[in-house]
């Protein structure tokens, strides 16, 4: 009975000979390339994931707002601190000005034109060269304040807006409670007057009242006891009228004004 049993036979694999599978036996889906190739003339750009723009989380927006609020608070605090320093500086300056005023009692100096000598003018000429000698009286009424008149001054005489001559204010020290008289030499060259100016000058001289304007800008330094200020510009304006344009001209009327901004701040 044992000899009647049938045992299955397994064929031995053939090595070295590849098995050929017909293309018709492969499913159509397995014939397709998993990475499709781009069409001719087109490009494929691959962007890394870390460069892809994403919507930031809401926590970032809250942090940004908090940082912005902190920056605005810092700016406001810096502005407030700066304003406080400026206010303190102004208070100190005002206090110093008040102390100076109480201690020195500053008063503005007085200026006037005492005499005006004019070389003869030929008003019918095409051009004139006026020569004026102005006698100026400067009065310093302060008890404890001196004035240094410095170089770089300018004085000019005008008629109806036309400059006739110019000169300089002498440099000197004006002591307290002192009156100083000096002569300012003023010269002009090749001044051309219009026919209207010539006619008006002749008419004013015939009436015995020729109006002239004298403007002076003088750099000065004020001495408060042992302290000397920085350079300040003093402006003097005098409106005068003479009876004639000659060496012995007489002043018919005069009115002088002085303007010093810093001294005005101190109460002058």
Secondary structure, 3 states (H helix, E strand, C coil): CHHHCCCCCCCCCCCCCCCCCCHHHCCHHHHCCCCCCCCCCCCCCCCCHHHCCCCCCHHHHHHHHHHHHHHHHHHHHHHHHHHHHHHHHHHHHHHHHHHHHHHHCCCCCEEEEEEEEECCCCCCCCCECCEEEEEEEEEECCCCEEEEECCCCEEEEEECCEEEEEECCCCEEECCCEEEEEEEEEECCCECCCHHHHHHHHHHHHHCCEEEEEEEEEEEEEEECCEECCCEEEEEEEEEEECCCCCCCCEEEEEEEEECHHHHHCCC
